Amino acid sequence: MRQGYVYIMANKPQGTLYIGVTSDIIKRVYEHKNDFIDGFTRKYELKSLVYYEVFDEIAEAIKREKQLKEWQRKWKIELIEKQNPKWEDLYETIL
C-alpha cells in the first residue's frame, strides 16, 4: 500500500492552475518550486501549493486527479477557496 496525493499548484490567487498526483508530495512540490521539472509549471511559474488531498493508495489519488482535471475551472477555484480562502502557499505546512 502506497499513499498518494493530488495537489494543485498556482502562480497567484485565481491564476493559472496545475493539478498533479504524486506519492511524495514534499519532493514533488520542491521540484516545482525550484524549476527541476520542465514544462507547464515552469512555463507559467506555478510555485504555490494551494490545495492537496491525501489518499491511502496511489490508485485512489490517480482516480481523483483525473476527476478534477475534468472539472470546470470555477469548481476548481471553489474547491481551493473552501479549504484555502487566502490562496496561501501550503508547502510549509506539510514539511
Gaussian input, Z-matrix of N, CA and C with variables (Angstrom, degrees):
# hf/3-21g

backbone

0 1
 N
 C     1     B1
 C     2     B2     1     A1
 N     3     B3     2     A2     1     D1
 C     4     B4     3     A3     2     D2
 C     5     B5     4     A4     3     D3
 N     6     B6     5     A5     4     D4
 C     7     B7     6     A6     5     D5
 C     8     B8     7     A7     6     D6
 N     9     B9     8     A8     7     D7
 C    10    B10     9     A9     8     D8
 C    11    B11    10    A10     9     D9
 N    12    B12    11    A11    10    D10
 C    13    B13    12    A12    11    D11
 C    14    B14    13    A13    12    D12
 N    15    B15    14    A14    13    D13
 C    16    B16    15    A15    14    D14
 C    17    B17    16    A16    15    D15
 N    18    B18    17    A17    16    D16
 C    19    B19    18    A18    17    D17
 C    20    B20    19    A19    18    D18
 N    21    B21    20    A20    19    D19
 C    22    B22    21    A21    20    D20
 C    23    B23    22    A22    21    D21
 N    24    B24    23    A23    22    D22
 C    25    B25    24    A24    23    D23
 C    26    B26    25    A25    24    D24
 N    27    B27    26    A26    25    D25
 C    28    B28    27    A27    26    D26
 C    29    B29    28    A28    27    D27
 N    30    B30    29    A29    28    D28
 C    31    B31    30    A30    29    D29
 C    32    B32    31    A31    30    D30
 N    33    B33    32    A32    31    D31
 C    34    B34    33    A33    32    D32
 C    35    B35    34    A34    33    D33
 N    36    B36    35    A35    34    D34
 C    37    B37    36    A36    35    D35
 C    38    B38    37    A37    36    D36
 N    39    B39    38    A38    37    D37
 C    40    B40    39    A39    38    D38
 C    41    B41    40    A40    39    D39
 N    42    B42    41    A41    40    D40
 C    43    B43    42    A42    41    D41
 C    44    B44    43    A43    42    D42
 N    45    B45    44    A44    43    D43
 C    46    B46    45    A45    44    D44
 C    47    B47    46    A46    45    D45
 N    48    B48    47    A47    46    D46
 C    49    B49    48    A48    47    D47
 C    50    B50    49    A49    48    D48
 N    51    B51    50    A50    49    D49
 C    52    B52    51    A51    50    D50
 C    53    B53    52    A52    51    D51
 N    54    B54    53    A53    52    D52
 C    55    B55    54    A54    53    D53
 C    56    B56    55    A55    54    D54
 N    57    B57    56    A56    55    D55
 C    58    B58    57    A57    56    D56
 C    59    B59    58    A58    57    D57
 N    60    B60    59    A59    58    D58
 C    61    B61    60    A60    59    D59
 C    62    B62    61    A61    60    D60
 N    63    B63    62    A62    61    D61
 C    64    B64    63    A63    62    D62
 C    65    B65    64    A64    63    D63
 N    66    B66    65    A65    64    D64
 C    67    B67    66    A66    65    D65
 C    68    B68    67    A67    66    D66
 N    69    B69    68    A68    67    D67
 C    70    B70    69    A69    68    D68
 C    71    B71    70    A70    69    D69
 N    72    B72    71    A71    70    D70
 C    73    B73    72    A72    71    D71
 C    74    B74    73    A73    72    D72
 N    75    B75    74    A74    73    D73
 C    76    B76    75    A75    74    D74
 C    77    B77    76    A76    75    D75
 N    78    B78    77    A77    76    D76
 C    79    B79    78    A78    77    D77
 C    80    B80    79    A79    78    D78
 N    81    B81    80    A80    79    D79
 C    82    B82    81    A81    80    D80
 C    83    B83    82    A82    81    D81
 N    84    B84    83    A83    82    D82
 C    85    B85    84    A84    83    D83
 C    86    B86    85    A85    84    D84
 N    87    B87    86    A86    85    D85
 C    88    B88    87    A87    86    D86
 C    89    B89    88    A88    87    D87
 N    90    B90    89    A89    88    D88
 C    91    B91    90    A90    89    D89
 C    92    B92    91    A91    90    D90
 N    93    B93    92    A92    91    D91
 C    94    B94    93    A93    92    D92
 C    95    B95    94    A94    93    D93
 N    96    B96    95    A95    94    D94
 C    97    B97    96    A96    95    D95
 C    98    B98    97    A97    96    D96
 N    99    B99    98    A98    97    D97
 C   100   B100    99    A99    98    D98
 C   101   B101   100   A100    99    D99
 N   102   B102   101   A101   100   D100
 C   103   B103   102   A102   101   D101
 C   104   B104   103   A103   102   D102
 N   105   B105   104   A104   103   D103
 C   106   B106   105   A105   104   D104
 C   107   B107   106   A106   105   D105
 N   108   B108   107   A107   106   D106
 C   109   B109   108   A108   107   D107
 C   110   B110   109   A109   108   D108
 N   111   B111   110   A110   109   D109
 C   112   B112   111   A111   110   D110
 C   113   B113   112   A112   111   D111
 N   114   B114   113   A113   112   D112
 C   115   B115   114   A114   113   D113
 C   116   B116   115   A115   114   D114
 N   117   B117   116   A116   115   D115
 C   118   B118   117   A117   116   D116
 C   119   B119   118   A118   117   D117
 N   120   B120   119   A119   118   D118
 C   121   B121   120   A120   119   D119
 C   122   B122   121   A121   120   D120
 N   123   B123   122   A122   121   D121
 C   124   B124   123   A123   122   D122
 C   125   B125   124   A124   123   D123
 N   126   B126   125   A125   124   D124
 C   127   B127   126   A126   125   D125
 C   128   B128   127   A127   126   D126
 N   129   B129   128   A128   127   D127
 C   130   B130   129   A129   128   D128
 C   131   B131   130   A130   129   D129
 N   132   B132   131   A131   130   D130
 C   133   B133   132   A132   131   D131
 C   134   B134   133   A133   132   D132
 N   135   B135   134   A134   133   D133
 C   136   B136   135   A135   134   D134
 C   137   B137   136   A136   135   D135
 N   138   B138   137   A137   136   D136
 C   139   B139   138   A138   137   D137
 C   140   B140   139   A139   138   D138
 N   141   B141   140   A140   139   D139
 C   142   B142   141   A141   140   D140
 C   143   B143   142   A142   141   D141
 N   144   B144   143   A143   142   D142
 C   145   B145   144   A144   143   D143
 C   146   B146   145   A145   144   D144
 N   147   B147   146   A146   145   D145
 C   148   B148   147   A147   146   D146
 C   149   B149   148   A148   147   D147
 N   150   B150   149   A149   148   D148
 C   151   B151   150   A150   149   D149
 C   152   B152   151   A151   150   D150
 N   153   B153   152   A152   151   D151
 C   154   B154   153   A153   152   D152
 C   155   B155   154   A154   153   D153
 N   156   B156   155   A155   154   D154
 C   157   B157   156   A156   155   D155
 C   158   B158   157   A157   156   D156
 N   159   B159   158   A158   157   D157
 C   160   B160   159   A159   158   D158
 C   161   B161   160   A160   159   D159
 N   162   B162   161   A161   160   D160
 C   163   B163   162   A162   161   D161
 C   164   B164   163   A163   162   D162
 N   165   B165   164   A164   163   D163
 C   166   B166   165   A165   164   D164
 C   167   B167   166   A166   165   D165
 N   168   B168   167   A167   166   D166
 C   169   B169   168   A168   167   D167
 C   170   B170   169   A169   168   D168
 N   171   B171   170   A170   169   D169
 C   172   B172   171   A171   170   D170
 C   173   B173   172   A172   171   D171
 N   174   B174   173   A173   172   D172
 C   175   B175   174   A174   173   D173
 C   176   B176   175   A175   174   D174
 N   177   B177   176   A176   175   D175
 C   178   B178   177   A177   176   D176
 C   179   B179   178   A178   177   D177
 N   180   B180   179   A179   178   D178
 C   181   B181   180   A180   179   D179
 C   182   B182   181   A181   180   D180
 N   183   B183   182   A182   181   D181
 C   184   B184   183   A183   182   D182
 C   185   B185   184   A184   183   D183
 N   186   B186   185   A185   184   D184
 C   187   B187   186   A186   185   D185
 C   188   B188   187   A187   186   D186
 N   189   B189   188   A188   187   D187
 C   190   B190   189   A189   188   D188
 C   191   B191   190   A190   189   D189
 N   192   B192   191   A191   190   D190
 C   193   B193   192   A192   191   D191
 C   194   B194   193   A193   192   D192
 N   195   B195   194   A194   193   D193
 C   196   B196   195   A195   194   D194
 C   197   B197   196   A196   195   D195
 N   198   B198   197   A197   196   D196
 C   199   B199   198   A198   197   D197
 C   200   B200   199   A199   198   D198
 N   201   B201   200   A200   199   D199
 C   202   B202   201   A201   200   D200
 C   203   B203   202   A202   201   D201
 N   204   B204   203   A203   202   D202
 C   205   B205   204   A204   203   D203
 C   206   B206   205   A205   204   D204
 N   207   B207   206   A206   205   D205
 C   208   B208   207   A207   206   D206
 C   209   B209   208   A208   207   D207
 N   210   B210   209   A209   208   D208
 C   211   B211   210   A210   209   D209
 C   212   B212   211   A211   210   D210
 N   213   B213   212   A212   211   D211
 C   214   B214   213   A213   212   D212
 C   215   B215   214   A214   213   D213
 N   216   B216   215   A215   214   D214
 C   217   B217   216   A216   215   D215
 C   218   B218   217   A217   216   D216
 N   219   B219   218   A218   217   D217
 C   220   B220   219   A219   218   D218
 C   221   B221   220   A220   219   D219
 N   222   B222   221   A221   220   D220
 C   223   B223   222   A222   221   D221
 C   224   B224   223   A223   222   D222
 N   225   B225   224   A224   223   D223
 C   226   B226   225   A225   224   D224
 C   227   B227   226   A226   225   D225
 N   228   B228   227   A227   226   D226
 C   229   B229   228   A228   227   D227
 C   230   B230   229   A229   228   D228
 N   231   B231   230   A230   229   D229
 C   232   B232   231   A231   230   D230
 C   233   B233   232   A232   231   D231
 N   234   B234   233   A233   232   D232
 C   235   B235   234   A234   233   D233
 C   236   B236   235   A235   234   D234
 N   237   B237   236   A236   235   D235
 C   238   B238   237   A237   236   D236
 C   239   B239   238   A238   237   D237
 N   240   B240   239   A239   238   D238
 C   241   B241   240   A240   239   D239
 C   242   B242   241   A241   240   D240
 N   243   B243   242   A242   241   D241
 C   244   B244   243   A243   242   D242
 C   245   B245   244   A244   243   D243
 N   246   B246   245   A245   244   D244
 C   247   B247   246   A246   245   D245
 C   248   B248   247   A247   246   D246
 N   249   B249   248   A248   247   D247
 C   250   B250   249   A249   248   D248
 C   251   B251   250   A250   249   D249
 N   252   B252   251   A251   250   D250
 C   253   B253   252   A252   251   D251
 C   254   B254   253   A253   252   D252
 N   255   B255   254   A254   253   D253
 C   256   B256   255   A255   254   D254
 C   257   B257   256   A256   255   D255
 N   258   B258   257   A257   256   D256
 C   259   B259   258   A258   257   D257
 C   260   B260   259   A259   258   D258
 N   261   B261   260   A260   259   D259
 C   262   B262   261   A261   260   D260
 C   263   B263   262   A262   261   D261
 N   264   B264   263   A263   262   D262
 C   265   B265   264   A264   263   D263
 C   266   B266   265   A265   264   D264
 N   267   B267   266   A266   265   D265
 C   268   B268   267   A267   266   D266
 C   269   B269   268   A268   267   D267
 N   270   B270   269   A269   268   D268
 C   271   B271   270   A270   269   D269
 C   272   B272   271   A271   270   D270
 N   273   B273   272   A272   271   D271
 C   274   B274   273   A273   272   D272
 C   275   B275   274   A274   273   D273
 N   276   B276   275   A275   274   D274
 C   277   B277   276   A276   275   D275
 C   278   B278   277   A277   276   D276
 N   279   B279   278   A278   277   D277
 C   280   B280   279   A279   278   D278
 C   281   B281   280   A280   279   D279
 N   282   B282   281   A281   280   D280
 C   283   B283   282   A282   281   D281
 C   284   B284   283   A283   282   D282

   B1=1.4636
   B2=1.5282
   B3=1.3138
   B4=1.4595
   B5=1.5159
   B6=1.3187
   B7=1.4608
   B8=1.5272
   B9=1.3236
   B10=1.4574
   B11=1.5154
   B12=1.3072
   B13=1.4579
   B14=1.5216
   B15=1.3152
   B16=1.4593
   B17=1.5214
   B18=1.3190
   B19=1.4569
   B20=1.5204
   B21=1.3343
   B22=1.4576
   B23=1.5282
   B24=1.3248
   B25=1.4605
   B26=1.5231
   B27=1.3390
   B28=1.4635
   B29=1.5287
   B30=1.3313
   B31=1.4661
   B32=1.5245
   B33=1.3412
   B34=1.4621
   B35=1.5268
   B36=1.3250
   B37=1.4689
   B38=1.5263
   B39=1.3024
   B40=1.4688
   B41=1.5274
   B42=1.3150
   B43=1.4586
   B44=1.5170
   B45=1.3204
   B46=1.4549
   B47=1.5220
   B48=1.3311
   B49=1.4621
   B50=1.5258
   B51=1.3274
   B52=1.4577
   B53=1.5188
   B54=1.3184
   B55=1.4611
   B56=1.5168
   B57=1.3289
   B58=1.4534
   B59=1.5104
   B60=1.3281
   B61=1.4671
   B62=1.5252
   B63=1.3228
   B64=1.4614
   B65=1.5292
   B66=1.3172
   B67=1.4604
   B68=1.5320
   B69=1.3234
   B70=1.4723
   B71=1.5348
   B72=1.3113
   B73=1.4707
   B74=1.5278
   B75=1.3111
   B76=1.4645
   B77=1.5300
   B78=1.3040
   B79=1.4692
   B80=1.5313
   B81=1.3153
   B82=1.4625
   B83=1.5363
   B84=1.3191
   B85=1.4656
   B86=1.5278
   B87=1.3146
   B88=1.4632
   B89=1.5266
   B90=1.3295
   B91=1.4609
   B92=1.5339
   B93=1.3274
   B94=1.4686
   B95=1.5319
   B96=1.3087
   B97=1.4594
   B98=1.5299
   B99=1.3215
   B100=1.4649
   B101=1.5305
   B102=1.3251
   B103=1.4715
   B104=1.5232
   B105=1.3246
   B106=1.4606
   B107=1.5255
   B108=1.3139
   B109=1.4544
   B110=1.5220
   B111=1.3137
   B112=1.4573
   B113=1.5204
   B114=1.2998
   B115=1.4553
   B116=1.5126
   B117=1.3306
   B118=1.4534
   B119=1.5273
   B120=1.3318
   B121=1.4701
   B122=1.5228
   B123=1.3139
   B124=1.4720
   B125=1.5268
   B126=1.3350
   B127=1.4661
   B128=1.5207
   B129=1.3382
   B130=1.4700
   B131=1.5290
   B132=1.3441
   B133=1.4698
   B134=1.5262
   B135=1.3201
   B136=1.4687
   B137=1.5179
   B138=1.3153
   B139=1.4727
   B140=1.5191
   B141=1.3145
   B142=1.4601
   B143=1.5282
   B144=1.3281
   B145=1.4632
   B146=1.5235
   B147=1.3243
   B148=1.4664
   B149=1.5294
   B150=1.3503
   B151=1.4683
   B152=1.5316
   B153=1.3282
   B154=1.4636
   B155=1.5241
   B156=1.3152
   B157=1.4571
   B158=1.5256
   B159=1.3360
   B160=1.4568
   B161=1.5301
   B162=1.3251
   B163=1.4601
   B164=1.5232
   B165=1.3174
   B166=1.4607
   B167=1.5276
   B168=1.3166
   B169=1.4579
   B170=1.5211
   B171=1.3265
   B172=1.4617
   B173=1.5302
   B174=1.3103
   B175=1.4730
   B176=1.5358
   B177=1.3314
   B178=1.4691
   B179=1.5344
   B180=1.3211
   B181=1.4629
   B182=1.5312
   B183=1.3136
   B184=1.4683
   B185=1.5220
   B186=1.3175
   B187=1.4686
   B188=1.5315
   B189=1.3246
   B190=1.4625
   B191=1.5368
   B192=1.3212
   B193=1.4644
   B194=1.5250
   B195=1.3055
   B196=1.4690
   B197=1.5213
   B198=1.3245
   B199=1.4672
   B200=1.5278
   B201=1.3305
   B202=1.4644
   B203=1.5312
   B204=1.3138
   B205=1.4636
   B206=1.5223
   B207=1.3237
   B208=1.4624
   B209=1.5333
   B210=1.3043
   B211=1.4630
   B212=1.5173
   B213=1.3353
   B214=1.4569
   B215=1.5315
   B216=1.3227
   B217=1.4677
   B218=1.5323
   B219=1.3219
   B220=1.4657
   B221=1.5305
   B222=1.3232
   B223=1.4737
   B224=1.5293
   B225=1.3225
   B226=1.4671
   B227=1.5276
   B228=1.3289
   B229=1.4657
   B230=1.5232
   B231=1.3170
   B232=1.4712
   B233=1.5298
   B234=1.3313
   B235=1.4664
   B236=1.5275
   B237=1.3200
   B238=1.4684
   B239=1.5243
   B240=1.3366
   B241=1.4641
   B242=1.5267
   B243=1.3104
   B244=1.4698
   B245=1.5334
   B246=1.3303
   B247=1.4662
   B248=1.5338
   B249=1.3306
   B250=1.4640
   B251=1.5372
   B252=1.3400
   B253=1.4668
   B254=1.5285
   B255=1.3130
   B256=1.4672
   B257=1.5348
   B258=1.3155
   B259=1.4655
   B260=1.5392
   B261=1.3146
   B262=1.4592
   B263=1.5264
   B264=1.3250
   B265=1.4584
   B266=1.5276
   B267=1.3146
   B268=1.4603
   B269=1.5277
   B270=1.3044
   B271=1.4643
   B272=1.5285
   B273=1.3184
   B274=1.4721
   B275=1.5334
   B276=1.3104
   B277=1.4733
   B278=1.5229
   B279=1.3369
   B280=1.4685
   B281=1.5232
   B282=1.3280
   B283=1.4715
   B284=1.5085
   A1=108.57
   A2=115.93
   A3=122.07
   A4=109.28
   A5=115.98
   A6=120.84
   A7=110.72
   A8=115.63
   A9=120.02
   A10=111.15
   A11=115.36
   A12=122.11
   A13=109.62
   A14=115.59
   A15=122.30
   A16=104.67
   A17=116.35
   A18=118.87
   A19=110.07
   A20=114.65
   A21=120.86
   A22=108.07
   A23=114.24
   A24=122.14
   A25=107.99
   A26=116.46
   A27=121.42
   A28=109.38
   A29=115.54
   A30=119.63
   A31=111.60
   A32=116.93
   A33=122.31
   A34=107.18
   A35=118.63
   A36=119.68
   A37=111.12
   A38=114.60
   A39=124.16
   A40=112.50
   A41=116.45
   A42=121.25
   A43=111.73
   A44=115.20
   A45=121.38
   A46=109.11
   A47=116.53
   A48=122.27
   A49=111.08
   A50=115.24
   A51=121.81
   A52=107.60
   A53=116.89
   A54=121.96
   A55=107.94
   A56=116.12
   A57=120.83
   A58=111.73
   A59=115.12
   A60=122.46
   A61=107.73
   A62=115.81
   A63=120.51
   A64=110.17
   A65=115.43
   A66=120.51
   A67=110.43
   A68=117.44
   A69=122.71
   A70=108.72
   A71=116.07
   A72=120.18
   A73=112.60
   A74=118.16
   A75=120.13
   A76=110.24
   A77=116.33
   A78=120.83
   A79=111.05
   A80=116.57
   A81=120.69
   A82=111.79
   A83=117.65
   A84=120.11
   A85=109.85
   A86=117.42
   A87=121.08
   A88=110.46
   A89=116.44
   A90=120.75
   A91=111.24
   A92=117.11
   A93=120.41
   A94=111.08
   A95=116.29
   A96=121.18
   A97=112.66
   A98=115.72
   A99=120.37
   A100=113.18
   A101=116.00
   A102=122.30
   A103=114.16
   A104=117.41
   A105=120.74
   A106=111.02
   A107=116.73
   A108=121.78
   A109=108.67
   A110=115.64
   A111=120.67
   A112=108.74
   A113=117.19
   A114=120.11
   A115=113.10
   A116=115.06
   A117=123.21
   A118=113.38
   A119=117.53
   A120=119.44
   A121=111.94
   A122=117.34
   A123=120.01
   A124=110.14
   A125=116.37
   A126=121.11
   A127=112.13
   A128=116.82
   A129=121.03
   A130=113.30
   A131=116.72
   A132=122.99
   A133=112.34
   A134=115.53
   A135=121.53
   A136=108.29
   A137=116.14
   A138=121.86
   A139=113.58
   A140=117.97
   A141=121.58
   A142=111.32
   A143=116.25
   A144=121.85
   A145=107.30
   A146=116.56
   A147=119.87
   A148=113.55
   A149=116.54
   A150=119.40
   A151=108.72
   A152=115.66
   A153=119.47
   A154=109.89
   A155=114.67
   A156=123.06
   A157=107.51
   A158=116.54
   A159=122.83
   A160=108.69
   A161=116.29
   A162=122.48
   A163=109.95
   A164=116.14
   A165=120.64
   A166=112.30
   A167=116.23
   A168=120.35
   A169=110.50
   A170=115.98
   A171=121.41
   A172=111.36
   A173=117.90
   A174=121.00
   A175=110.92
   A176=116.43
   A177=120.35
   A178=110.36
   A179=116.56
   A180=121.39
   A181=110.37
   A182=117.24
   A183=121.25
   A184=110.16
   A185=116.55
   A186=120.86
   A187=110.63
   A188=116.54
   A189=121.19
   A190=111.07
   A191=117.45
   A192=120.81
   A193=110.01
   A194=116.65
   A195=120.77
   A196=110.72
   A197=116.25
   A198=121.16
   A199=110.22
   A200=116.93
   A201=121.09
   A202=112.09
   A203=117.23
   A204=120.06
   A205=111.98
   A206=117.06
   A207=121.47
   A208=112.24
   A209=116.75
   A210=121.53
   A211=111.61
   A212=114.69
   A213=121.12
   A214=108.55
   A215=116.43
   A216=121.59
   A217=111.44
   A218=116.60
   A219=121.60
   A220=111.05
   A221=116.79
   A222=120.69
   A223=110.96
   A224=116.90
   A225=120.87
   A226=110.12
   A227=116.13
   A228=120.53
   A229=110.40
   A230=117.13
   A231=120.69
   A232=111.10
   A233=117.36
   A234=121.80
   A235=110.23
   A236=116.34
   A237=120.92
   A238=110.15
   A239=116.76
   A240=120.49
   A241=113.03
   A242=117.44
   A243=120.39
   A244=110.22
   A245=116.55
   A246=121.90
   A247=112.92
   A248=115.81
   A249=121.05
   A250=109.34
   A251=117.33
   A252=120.74
   A253=114.80
   A254=118.54
   A255=121.15
   A256=112.41
   A257=116.55
   A258=122.17
   A259=110.93
   A260=116.23
   A261=120.76
   A262=110.16
   A263=115.37
   A264=120.59
   A265=107.72
   A266=116.98
   A267=122.56
   A268=113.04
   A269=117.81
   A270=120.90
   A271=112.65
   A272=116.82
   A273=120.12
   A274=111.72
   A275=118.04
   A276=121.05
   A277=112.93
   A278=117.42
   A279=119.59
   A280=112.70
   A281=117.36
   A282=120.20
   A283=112.00
   D1=127.04
   D2=-178.79
   D3=-124.99
   D4=125.62
   D5=179.29
   D6=-65.61
   D7=151.33
   D8=177.97
   D9=-135.26
   D10=160.01
   D11=-179.20
   D12=-136.24
   D13=139.45
   D14=167.01
   D15=-107.88
   D16=136.86
   D17=-176.95
   D18=-140.37
   D19=156.98
   D20=176.13
   D21=-125.62
   D22=127.57
   D23=175.53
   D24=-105.54
   D25=149.31
   D26=178.39
   D27=-142.11
   D28=161.99
   D29=176.98
   D30=-101.71
   D31=-17.39
   D32=176.42
   D33=-170.00
   D34=165.97
   D35=177.52
   D36=-55.83
   D37=128.53
   D38=-178.98
   D39=58.56
   D40=24.27
   D41=178.79
   D42=-89.42
   D43=-149.72
   D44=179.25
   D45=-69.73
   D46=138.99
   D47=-177.84
   D48=-118.72
   D49=146.80
   D50=173.48
   D51=-132.43
   D52=129.35
   D53=177.39
   D54=-108.17
   D55=128.82
   D56=179.84
   D57=-135.78
   D58=171.97
   D59=177.45
   D60=-134.98
   D61=145.02
   D62=-178.78
   D63=-158.27
   D64=162.42
   D65=172.45
   D66=-100.51
   D67=-8.22
   D68=179.99
   D69=-137.05
   D70=86.60
   D71=-173.04
   D72=-66.45
   D73=-36.23
   D74=-179.81
   D75=-62.64
   D76=-47.65
   D77=179.62
   D78=-64.40
   D79=-45.71
   D80=-175.23
   D81=-64.94
   D82=-44.57
   D83=179.24
   D84=-66.52
   D85=-38.87
   D86=175.72
   D87=-57.14
   D88=-42.53
   D89=178.53
   D90=-62.89
   D91=-41.77
   D92=176.72
   D93=-63.16
   D94=-46.52
   D95=-176.54
   D96=-62.94
   D97=-29.94
   D98=-175.36
   D99=-106.58
   D100=17.20
   D101=175.87
   D102=56.97
   D103=33.89
   D104=175.37
   D105=-77.17
   D106=-18.85
   D107=-175.89
   D108=-107.91
   D109=117.03
   D110=178.53
   D111=-77.91
   D112=145.95
   D113=175.83
   D114=128.26
   D115=-146.41
   D116=-171.13
   D117=-56.44
   D118=-48.97
   D119=-175.82
   D120=-67.27
   D121=-34.43
   D122=176.62
   D123=-71.61
   D124=-45.18
   D125=-177.69
   D126=-57.89
   D127=-41.48
   D128=-176.85
   D129=-100.62
   D130=9.91
   D131=176.12
   D132=54.10
   D133=50.68
   D134=179.82
   D135=-86.75
   D136=97.53
   D137=-172.97
   D138=-115.44
   D139=-6.12
   D140=-173.44
   D141=-108.87
   D142=120.84
   D143=174.16
   D144=-79.82
   D145=108.75
   D146=-174.29
   D147=-105.69
   D148=-12.07
   D149=-178.28
   D150=-161.91
   D151=145.09
   D152=171.06
   D153=-157.01
   D154=156.80
   D155=175.26
   D156=-130.79
   D157=146.98
   D158=-179.73
   D159=-110.45
   D160=137.76
   D161=179.42
   D162=-128.46
   D163=147.31
   D164=179.41
   D165=-65.43
   D166=-30.46
   D167=-178.83
   D168=-131.79
   D169=143.17
   D170=-177.82
   D171=-60.72
   D172=-33.26
   D173=-179.96
   D174=-60.83
   D175=-37.70
   D176=177.26
   D177=-65.40
   D178=-40.31
   D179=179.85
   D180=-64.81
   D181=-40.91
   D182=178.72
   D183=-63.40
   D184=-41.81
   D185=178.40
   D186=-61.63
   D187=-43.46
   D188=-179.94
   D189=-67.33
   D190=-39.88
   D191=177.80
   D192=-57.69
   D193=-47.10
   D194=179.90
   D195=-60.84
   D196=-39.75
   D197=178.96
   D198=-62.85
   D199=-49.69
   D200=-177.85
   D201=-63.38
   D202=-35.53
   D203=179.66
   D204=-66.42
   D205=-20.81
   D206=177.76
   D207=-86.20
   D208=-14.62
   D209=-177.16
   D210=-67.64
   D211=154.58
   D212=170.83
   D213=-67.50
   D214=149.73
   D215=179.12
   D216=-55.02
   D217=-41.53
   D218=-179.92
   D219=-56.68
   D220=-42.31
   D221=-179.49
   D222=-66.35
   D223=-38.25
   D224=179.02
   D225=-64.05
   D226=-43.71
   D227=179.11
   D228=-63.24
   D229=-42.35
   D230=177.79
   D231=-62.77
   D232=-39.44
   D233=177.76
   D234=-60.93
   D235=-47.05
   D236=179.55
   D237=-62.38
   D238=-48.88
   D239=-173.98
   D240=-69.49
   D241=-22.50
   D242=175.79
   D243=-67.37
   D244=-38.31
   D245=-178.54
   D246=-94.93
   D247=-29.60
   D248=-171.50
   D249=-141.52
   D250=69.74
   D251=-173.06
   D252=-61.12
   D253=-24.34
   D254=-179.55
   D255=-94.81
   D256=2.52
   D257=179.88
   D258=56.18
   D259=40.26
   D260=179.11
   D261=-72.69
   D262=151.74
   D263=175.17
   D264=-75.42
   D265=117.63
   D266=-174.81
   D267=-88.15
   D268=0.28
   D269=-175.41
   D270=-56.43
   D271=-45.67
   D272=-178.87
   D273=-62.59
   D274=-27.60
   D275=-178.93
   D276=-74.24
   D277=-17.59
   D278=-178.86
   D279=-100.87
   D280=-6.34
   D281=-179.92
   D282=-73.73

